[in-house]
Amino acid sequence: MTEEEKMLKGLPYRPLDEGLVEKRSNCRKILAVYNKLQVNDKKDENEQKLVVENLKKLLGKFGKNCHIEPPFYCDYGKNIELGDDFYCNFNCTILDCGKVTFGDRCMLAPGVQIYPVSHPTNVKERSEGYEFVKPIVIGNDVWIGGNAIILPGVNIGDGAVIGAGSVVSKDVQANTVVCGNPAKFLKFVDGYNP
């Protein structure tokens, strides 16, 4: 089994495998060009369209009416699935060693970090260079506030709001507002009666 196959199955894998390093390098080359885009610069409109098309091809799924403000960072791209009407503000990072799935109408504020990847707490395994992944699923109509961090294996229910600066290490119930480090239930979203 290749290191990539192990990675995608959630098994311990070595990220410095030559094939994985090459794929991350190819992704970063595409992102480097994308991240140089000047928003609303009409001078090179055709060139900008080509750069955006390359980003769409890089990602596993790019729904209708999606917009990602540069700069944007990810490891592979192909493990990110965006639903329709997705918006990502600038300076967001998705370390997509594992699958990261967004529903429709999700919004990411500036500086959001999404990490389905982690390192073993076992010193020997960590020193041998192993990592592991747990997929992240984000439902429809989710708003993630600025500089929030989403950790491996988290599922965020439809309509949830993640407060700015929160660290989300556990699943978030639909139609709730969570905030803090670690993120905790604050209230139900406005207009929702449980």
C-alpha positions in Angstrom: 0.0 0.0 0.0 1.4 3.4 -0.9 1.8 6.2 1.6 -1.0 8.1 -0.3 -3.3 5.1 0.0 -2.6 4.9 3.7 -3.2 8.7 4.1 -6.6 8.5 2.4 -7.6 5.5 4.5 -6.8 7.3 7.8 -3.9 5.0 8.5 -0.5 6.3 9.8 1.6 7.5 6.9 4.8 9.3 6.2 4.1 12.7 4.6 7.7 13.1 3.4 7.1 10.2 0.9 8.5 11.4 -2.5 5.2 11.0 -4.3 3.3 13.0 -1.7 6.0 15.7 -1.6 5.7 16.1 -5.4 1.9 16.4 -5.3 2.1 19.1 -2.6 4.7 20.9 -4.6 2.5 20.8 -7.8 -0.4 22.2 -5.7 1.7 25.0 -4.3 2.8 26.0 -7.8 -0.9 26.4 -8.9 -1.7 28.3 -5.6 1.4 30.6 -6.0 0.0 31.9 -9.3 -3.6 32.1 -7.9 -2.4 34.0 -4.9 -0.8 36.7 -7.0 -4.2 37.6 -8.5 -5.4 41.2 -7.8 -9.1 41.2 -7.1 -11.1 43.3 -9.6 -8.0 43.9 -11.8 -9.6 44.2 -15.3 -6.2 44.4 -17.1 -5.7 40.7 -17.6 -9.2 39.4 -17.3 -8.6 36.4 -19.6 -5.5 35.4 -17.7 -7.3 35.7 -14.4 -10.1 33.4 -15.7 -7.4 30.8 -16.7 -5.8 31.0 -13.2 -9.2 30.5 -11.5 -10.0 27.6 -13.8 -6.8 25.9 -12.7 -7.8 26.3 -9.1 -11.2 24.8 -9.9 -9.5 21.8 -11.5 -7.2 21.4 -8.5 -10.0 21.0 -6.0 -12.0 17.8 -5.7 -15.3 19.6 -6.2 -16.0 23.3 -6.9 -19.7 24.0 -6.7 -21.6 26.8 -8.4 -21.0 30.4 -7.5 -18.0 29.7 -5.3 -15.4 32.3 -4.5 -12.0 32.0 -2.8 -10.1 35.2 -1.9 -6.4 35.0 -2.4 -4.2 34.1 -0.6 -5.5 30.6 -0.1 -3.4 27.6 1.0 -3.9 23.9 0.9 -1.8 20.7 0.6 -3.3 18.8 -2.3 -6.6 20.5 -3.3 -8.2 17.3 -4.6 -9.4 16.3 -1.1 -11.5 19.5 -0.8 -15.1 19.5 -1.9 -17.1 22.8 -2.0 -20.8 22.9 -2.2 -22.6 25.7 -4.0 -22.3 29.4 -3.0 -19.2 28.8 -0.9 -17.2 31.9 0.1 -13.7 31.9 1.6 -12.2 35.2 2.7 -8.4 35.8 2.5 -5.6 33.9 4.2 -7.4 30.6 4.9 -5.6 27.3 5.1 -7.0 23.8 4.5 -4.5 21.0 5.1 -6.4 18.5 3.0 -4.4 15.4 3.6 -7.8 14.0 4.5 -11.2 14.8 3.0 -12.7 18.2 3.8 -16.3 18.5 2.7 -18.4 21.7 2.7 -22.1 21.9 2.2 -23.9 24.7 0.4 -23.7 28.4 1.4 -20.7 28.0 3.8 -18.7 31.1 4.7 -15.2 31.2 6.0 -13.9 34.5 7.5 -10.3 35.6 7.2 -7.6 33.3 8.6 -9.7 30.2 9.1 -7.6 27.1 9.5 -8.9 23.6 8.8 -6.7 20.6 9.8 -7.9 17.1 9.2 -4.3 16.0 9.8 -2.5 15.4 13.1 0.6 13.8 14.6 0.7 10.8 17.0 1.0 11.6 20.7 3.3 8.5 20.9 6.8 10.0 20.8 8.3 7.0 18.9 5.7 7.2 16.1 6.0 10.9 15.9 9.8 10.8 15.8 9.5 8.3 12.9 7.6 11.0 10.9 4.1 9.6 11.0 0.9 11.5 10.6 -2.7 10.5 10.4 -5.9 12.1 9.1 -9.6 12.1 10.1 -12.0 13.7 7.6 -13.9 16.9 8.4 -17.5 17.5 7.3 -19.1 20.9 7.4 -22.8 21.1 6.7 -24.9 23.6 4.8 -25.2 27.3 5.9 -22.3 27.2 8.2 -20.4 30.4 9.1 -16.9 30.0 10.5 -15.5 33.2 12.2 -12.1 34.7 11.7 -9.0 32.8 12.8 -11.1 29.8 14.0 -9.4 26.4 13.9 -11.2 23.2 13.0 -9.3 20.0 14.2 -9.3 16.4 12.8 -12.5 14.4 12.6 -14.9 17.2 13.4 -18.5 17.3 11.9 -20.2 20.7 12.0 -24.0 20.5 11.6 -26.2 22.6 9.3 -26.7 26.3 10.2 -23.9 26.3 12.9 -21.9 29.4 13.7 -18.3 29.1 14.9 -17.1 32.2 16.8 -14.0 34.0 15.8 -10.8 32.6 17.3 -12.5 29.3 18.4 -10.7 26.0 18.4 -13.2 23.3 17.5 -12.1 19.8 18.6 -15.5 18.1 18.9 -18.6 17.8 16.7 -20.9 20.9 16.6 -24.6 20.4 16.7 -26.8 21.9 13.9 -28.2 25.4 14.5 -25.8 26.2 17.4 -23.3 28.9 18.1 -20.0 27.7 19.6 -17.0 29.7 20.7 -13.9 29.6 22.8 -10.9 27.4 23.2 -12.0 24.7 23.3 -15.2 25.7 21.5 -18.3 25.2 23.7 -22.0 25.7 23.2 -23.1 29.3 23.6 -26.6 29.4 22.3 -28.9 28.3 19.4 -28.8 30.4 16.3 -31.2 33.3 16.1 -34.6 32.3 14.9 -34.2 28.6 15.8 -36.4 27.1 18.5 -35.3 23.6 19.6 
